[in-house]
Amino acid sequence: MNNPFTAENSEWSNAGKGYEFTAYKLANGVIKLATNGTMTISIERVPELDLA
């Protein structure tokens, strides 16, 4: 499988100086992507992060 973050023809690039991000592993089903491209984000509480 081709990794879009490391592929030679990737449109992704490194963030500029002064930018940072935090990635969180979310439980299955928090974000759903339908085959038609529609995305749904759950509004249920995320206990792992204590976020609602």
C-alpha atoms as a printed R data frame, in Angstrom:
   type eleno elety resid chain resno       x      y      z
1  ATOM     1    CA   MET     A     1   0.000  0.000  0.000
2  ATOM     2    CA   ASN     A     2   1.264  3.466 -0.886
3  ATOM     3    CA   ASN     A     3   1.737  5.775  2.121
4  ATOM     4    CA   PRO     A     4   0.526  9.265  1.078
5  ATOM     5    CA   PHE     A     5   2.809 10.912  3.636
6  ATOM     6    CA   THR     A     6   6.028  9.472  2.229
7  ATOM     7    CA   ALA     A     7   5.253  8.920 -1.459
8  ATOM     8    CA   GLU     A     8   7.484 10.843 -3.848
9  ATOM     9    CA   ASN     A     9   4.498 12.473 -5.537
10 ATOM    10    CA   SER     A    10   2.844 13.354 -2.215
11 ATOM    11    CA   GLU     A    11   1.168 16.742 -1.789
12 ATOM    12    CA   TRP     A    12   2.053 16.646  1.926
13 ATOM    13    CA   SER     A    13   4.988 18.655  3.261
14 ATOM    14    CA   ASN     A    14   6.561 19.423  6.628
15 ATOM    15    CA   ALA     A    15   4.923 22.113  8.740
16 ATOM    16    CA   GLY     A    16   6.762 25.400  8.896
17 ATOM    17    CA   LYS     A    17   8.710 26.577 11.931
18 ATOM    18    CA   GLY     A    18   6.553 27.421 14.912
19 ATOM    19    CA   TYR     A    19   3.776 24.934 14.093
20 ATOM    20    CA   GLU     A    20   3.012 21.866 16.143
21 ATOM    21    CA   PHE     A    21   0.168 19.416 16.502
22 ATOM    22    CA   THR     A    22  -0.994 16.700 18.846
23 ATOM    23    CA   ALA     A    23  -2.448 13.465 17.499
24 ATOM    24    CA   TYR     A    24  -4.904 11.429 19.514
25 ATOM    25    CA   LYS     A    25  -5.910  7.830 18.960
26 ATOM    26    CA   LEU     A    26  -9.702  7.787 19.052
27 ATOM    27    CA   ALA     A    27 -11.962  4.836 19.667
28 ATOM    28    CA   ASN     A    28 -13.495  3.095 16.657
29 ATOM    29    CA   GLY     A    29 -16.629  4.812 15.447
30 ATOM    30    CA   VAL     A    30 -15.802  8.337 16.658
31 ATOM    31    CA   ILE     A    31 -15.221  9.441 13.068
32 ATOM    32    CA   LYS     A    32 -17.031  7.581 10.301
33 ATOM    33    CA   LEU     A    33 -16.439  7.968  6.572
34 ATOM    34    CA   ALA     A    34 -19.173  6.631  4.311
35 ATOM    35    CA   THR     A    35 -18.420  5.204  0.868
36 ATOM    36    CA   ASN     A    36 -20.015  8.305 -0.686
37 ATOM    37    CA   GLY     A    37 -17.410 10.511  1.072
38 ATOM    38    CA   THR     A    38 -19.713 11.816  3.797
39 ATOM    39    CA   MET     A    39 -17.994 12.139  7.180
40 ATOM    40    CA   THR     A    40 -19.779 11.907 10.518
41 ATOM    41    CA   ILE     A    41 -18.177 12.892 13.827
42 ATOM    42    CA   SER     A    42 -19.758 11.482 16.975
43 ATOM    43    CA   ILE     A    43 -20.984 13.901 19.627
44 ATOM    44    CA   GLU     A    44 -20.691 11.268 22.355
45 ATOM    45    CA   ARG     A    45 -18.237 11.771 25.238
46 ATOM    46    CA   VAL     A    46 -14.709 10.505 24.554
47 ATOM    47    CA   PRO     A    47 -13.727  9.042 27.938
48 ATOM    48    CA   GLU     A    48 -10.089  8.445 26.929
49 ATOM    49    CA   LEU     A    49  -9.599 12.210 26.550
50 ATOM    50    CA   ASP     A    50 -12.339 13.450 28.874
51 ATOM    51    CA   LEU     A    51 -13.760 15.403 25.964
52 ATOM    52    CA   ALA     A    52 -17.399 15.841 25.078
